[in-house]
């Protein structure tokens, strides 16, 4: 289980959220706080924590054991992921703060507490997210696929939804897992407090970006807080980053949002994309401010138009790594899609030795 912290330590929790300073979140929040973004968190459910009050929509359960609306979590994993995305904390800079504190969370309970998940239950969750107009899907787990799940991922991408998924955790995982390996999904790895590759994070050619993944504090069940380590946490952070960009540039297609995240990432390791860091560590401020050349003629502008506006069992990819801080099963799935062929162009570029343009800053 993850480390739980009593409600009385709200001040200490904010101080312990080292990833906020690491990502220059305070400056980013002067530019965007995620207003208008809906992030579907497909996980063990999301408990109504005080730090999420007002940001938690009515969701759904695609497995038995909940209350039917996604707002029940007996494990704390899903609640922790939601807090990393959209926690707003409490007064006087206390409580847990998320990357996009004004975004909305669509809770989907599709992973059993400390059990193995069903790919089709995850697929049902994605279907619900599409129907409820989520624009970002966050999946903090790895596991097997199924024809239904493959179809729903494709449909989400075709619906201009950004899909973000965890790469997986060592030693349980030895390579990037599904759905992070699916074409169109942002595969997220992790770094430690020093910005170095986190030992728990798996490596591979599918890695797109990395984010903080070690000793990450967030919300938990019963009004408490949790500390987790794993690519689950990094995935939720990247989902929050996508929410910031989608909020500031609401007319930008999903592929261009992803392009901003990769093009402005802080390069690490060998120059260009590599298997540990992908294109680098996400840079919230640069993603919101840099002049990023578009992918190509298929892309739309960020300016409003004139005149108006068979699967194997799944395992969590986050929480206290091998110590079982995360629930067993599917968590959140993040998907990206562009109008026309724009996203496919981006994906081919990413797979080739042709990294996106580095932004001077």
Secondary structure as the mmCIF struct_conf table of DSSP 4:
data_model
#
loop_
_struct_conf.conf_type_id
_struct_conf.id
_struct_conf.beg_label_comp_id
_struct_conf.beg_label_asym_id
_struct_conf.beg_label_seq_id
_struct_conf.end_label_comp_id
_struct_conf.end_label_asym_id
_struct_conf.end_label_seq_id
STRN STRN1 UNK A 3 UNK A 5
HELX_RH_3T_P HELX_RH_3T_P1 UNK A 7 UNK A 9
HELX_RH_AL_P HELX_RH_AL_P1 UNK A 10 UNK A 16
HELX_RH_AL_P HELX_RH_AL_P2 UNK A 18 UNK A 22
TURN_TY1_P TURN_TY1_P1 UNK A 23 UNK A 24
HELX_RH_AL_P HELX_RH_AL_P3 UNK A 25 UNK A 29
TURN_TY1_P TURN_TY1_P2 UNK A 30 UNK A 31
TURN_TY1_P TURN_TY1_P3 UNK A 35 UNK A 36
STRN STRN2 UNK A 38 UNK A 43
STRN STRN3 UNK A 44 UNK A 44
HELX_RH_3T_P HELX_RH_3T_P2 UNK A 50 UNK A 52
TURN_TY1_P TURN_TY1_P4 UNK A 53 UNK A 55
STRN STRN4 UNK A 56 UNK A 56
STRN STRN5 UNK A 60 UNK A 61
BEND BEND1 UNK A 62 UNK A 66
BEND BEND2 UNK A 68 UNK A 70
BEND BEND3 UNK A 74 UNK A 76
HELX_RH_AL_P HELX_RH_AL_P4 UNK A 77 UNK A 86
STRN STRN6 UNK A 88 UNK A 90
TURN_TY1_P TURN_TY1_P5 UNK A 91 UNK A 93
STRN STRN7 UNK A 94 UNK A 97
TURN_TY1_P TURN_TY1_P6 UNK A 99 UNK A 102
BEND BEND4 UNK A 103 UNK A 103
STRN STRN8 UNK A 104 UNK A 109
BEND BEND5 UNK A 111 UNK A 111
TURN_TY1_P TURN_TY1_P7 UNK A 113 UNK A 114
BEND BEND6 UNK A 115 UNK A 115
STRN STRN9 UNK A 117 UNK A 117
HELX_RH_AL_P HELX_RH_AL_P5 UNK A 119 UNK A 131
TURN_TY1_P TURN_TY1_P8 UNK A 132 UNK A 133
BEND BEND7 UNK A 135 UNK A 135
STRN STRN10 UNK A 136 UNK A 139
STRN STRN11 UNK A 141 UNK A 142
STRN STRN12 UNK A 143 UNK A 143
HELX_RH_AL_P HELX_RH_AL_P6 UNK A 147 UNK A 158
TURN_TY1_P TURN_TY1_P9 UNK A 159 UNK A 160
STRN STRN13 UNK A 162 UNK A 166
STRN STRN14 UNK A 169 UNK A 169
TURN_TY1_P TURN_TY1_P10 UNK A 170 UNK A 172
BEND BEND8 UNK A 174 UNK A 175
HELX_LH_PP_P HELX_LH_PP_P1 UNK A 176 UNK A 177
STRN STRN15 UNK A 178 UNK A 178
TURN_TY1_P TURN_TY1_P11 UNK A 179 UNK A 181
BEND BEND9 UNK A 182 UNK A 182
TURN_TY1_P TURN_TY1_P12 UNK A 183 UNK A 184
HELX_LH_PP_P HELX_LH_PP_P2 UNK A 185 UNK A 185
STRN STRN16 UNK A 186 UNK A 191
TURN_TY1_P TURN_TY1_P13 UNK A 193 UNK A 194
BEND BEND10 UNK A 195 UNK A 196
STRN STRN17 UNK A 197 UNK A 197
HELX_LH_PP_P HELX_LH_PP_P3 UNK A 198 UNK A 198
TURN_TY1_P TURN_TY1_P14 UNK A 199 UNK A 200
STRN STRN18 UNK A 201 UNK A 201
TURN_TY1_P TURN_TY1_P15 UNK A 205 UNK A 206
STRN STRN19 UNK A 209 UNK A 212
BEND BEND11 UNK A 214 UNK A 215
STRN STRN20 UNK A 216 UNK A 219
HELX_RH_3T_P HELX_RH_3T_P3 UNK A 221 UNK A 223
STRN STRN21 UNK A 225 UNK A 228
BEND BEND12 UNK A 230 UNK A 230
HELX_RH_AL_P HELX_RH_AL_P7 UNK A 231 UNK A 248
TURN_TY1_P TURN_TY1_P16 UNK A 249 UNK A 251
BEND BEND13 UNK A 252 UNK A 252
HELX_RH_AL_P HELX_RH_AL_P8 UNK A 254 UNK A 263
TURN_TY1_P TURN_TY1_P17 UNK A 264 UNK A 264
BEND BEND14 UNK A 265 UNK A 265
STRN STRN22 UNK A 266 UNK A 266
BEND BEND15 UNK A 269 UNK A 272
STRN STRN23 UNK A 274 UNK A 274
TURN_TY1_P TURN_TY1_P18 UNK A 275 UNK A 277
STRN STRN24 UNK A 278 UNK A 278
TURN_TY1_P TURN_TY1_P19 UNK A 279 UNK A 279
STRN STRN25 UNK A 281 UNK A 281
HELX_RH_AL_P HELX_RH_AL_P9 UNK A 284 UNK A 289
BEND BEND16 UNK A 290 UNK A 290
HELX_LH_PP_P HELX_LH_PP_P4 UNK A 292 UNK A 294
BEND BEND17 UNK A 295 UNK A 295
TURN_TY1_P TURN_TY1_P20 UNK A 297 UNK A 298
HELX_LH_PP_P HELX_LH_PP_P5 UNK A 299 UNK A 301
BEND BEND18 UNK A 302 UNK A 303
HELX_LH_PP_P HELX_LH_PP_P6 UNK A 304 UNK A 305
TURN_TY1_P TURN_TY1_P21 UNK A 306 UNK A 307
HELX_LH_PP_P HELX_LH_PP_P7 UNK A 311 UNK A 313
STRN STRN26 UNK A 314 UNK A 314
STRN STRN27 UNK A 315 UNK A 316
BEND BEND19 UNK A 319 UNK A 320
HELX_RH_3T_P HELX_RH_3T_P4 UNK A 321 UNK A 323
BEND BEND20 UNK A 326 UNK A 326
HELX_LH_PP_P HELX_LH_PP_P8 UNK A 327 UNK A 327
BEND BEND21 UNK A 328 UNK A 329
BEND BEND22 UNK A 339 UNK A 339
TURN_TY1_P TURN_TY1_P22 UNK A 340 UNK A 341
HELX_RH_AL_P HELX_RH_AL_P10 UNK A 342 UNK A 351
TURN_TY1_P TURN_TY1_P23 UNK A 352 UNK A 353
HELX_LH_PP_P HELX_LH_PP_P9 UNK A 355 UNK A 360
#
